[in-house]
Amino acid sequence: AYVFLLHKYDGIVDGLVLKANSADNDPRQFVVSKEGISNITGWDADSLLHVRTKNADGGKGPNYWFDITSRSFIQLSS
């Protein structure tokens, strides 16, 4: 299981993901970061975070899933 925290500062949005049931000394935490993130709305599945982006002009950009297991972004169709 994972815990997700949203961090917004100076127009930058990052997500911190922590492995909640880590039994060792490694908290297995990492930051979800991508240029242009406007919001990370939460979980779409056990290992998928929903990420919204904005274009350079501030308009709505594409949406992504961030896959926790592979730590990669998957662009969603519009």
ABEGO torsion letter per residue (X at the ends): XBBBBBBBBGGBBBBBBBBAABABABAGBBBBBBBGBABBAEBABAABBBBBBBBAAGBBBBBBBBBAAAGBBBBBBX
